[in-house]
């Protein structure tokens, strides 16, 4: 164990108890405790609670082929149409919510399929692994250039033959509520093109932004009056009525072995890297296997501070594949089930990029883990807990992050610990 130390007289201020300060105090800084990074994959993620629809596909050299599709039911608050209404056209309007991941300069494809089963979950929620059956032939296919910032929505013209019967049934009173609509029309799934190499886009679920619009006219004495009738994504009720299916093909990559949530891929077995990817479910697991050796230091001591530093390799992120400036930090048990958020005396703890390092063109995440380590040292019997890093909005984005492991030659993940020793023999 390597450390450096300062005697009490060299310390300007030490805010600890009176008995402590009256002792002969020695402060040591240690950065040689082992840090073990690994990657695991959550079996499933709840995506029916997401506030957006995800759609698209792109190729990632590290994470394979990433594909996102969505499923949703439609409804409305008022099923009244004038008796003399005449349908002119139909369009599916998808409002951009400004989220994207990947290359939006490439043309993408959207396939609109009609569902053949109700959007009804078996166990109260839908997951990123959930699917529903749908008609194999799409109602409409369109190639488009994603413009999440230059346009407010994507307009998809629907064939009149798709909605004429539906429109007539609403007008004639055969469909008066969501249940009657559901019996005649289950909803849509939006699927990307099989050959797409573009981006993942976010579309709003908000009823003001995304809807199926029927354009119709009412004959009048001085010409026809143009009106619209909208079916909206059903956000009401107890059961969720929309979700995202998100999957990846990782054949031939390090991640291929992660077929169960309890499997941990050590960073030393994946080129000294660990991985995070929202939507799909990859997260980084962190352990401090040698921390109990701190008891081998002679004398009575306490941890004053402990700072974990981890660096994402600069070649793994850019403007098209950005990283977050902060990450969630949770505590997981030996099965990688999350049991709590990491807290300290000031509240929730996050992994935050050190702004001072950015000035030197270095991006480094720092995590204060002193409170957590103190708790770990007091545990009896020893429990195989670990810290877990994952990105915010984990269930509705595809953000991915690569982190240097503890044996990286570029920048090893390291724990910098300040330890105070008193009553030293």
Buried (B, 14 or more C-beta within 10 A) or exposed (E): EEBEEBEBEEEEEEEEEEEBEEBEBBBBBBBEBEBBBBBBBBBBBBBBEBEBBBBBBBBBEBBBBBBBBBBBBBBBEEBEBBEEBEBBEBBBBBBBBEBBBBBBEEEBBBBBBBBEEBBEBEEEBBBBEBBBEBEEEBBBBBEBEBBBEEEEBBEBEBEEEBBEEBBBBBBEEEBEEBEBBBEEBBBBBBBBBEEBBBBBBBBBBBBEBBBBBBEBBBEEEEEEEEBEBBBBBBBEEEBBBBBBBBBBEBEEBBBEBBEEBEEBBBBBBBEBBBBBBBBBBBBBBBBBEBBBEBEEBEBEBBBBBBBBBBBBBEEBBEEEBEBBBEBBBBBBEEEBEBEEEBEEEEEEBBBBBBEEBEEEEEBBBBBBBBBBBEEBBEEEEEEEBBBBBBBBBBBBBBBBBBBBBBBBEEBBBBBBBBBBBBEEE
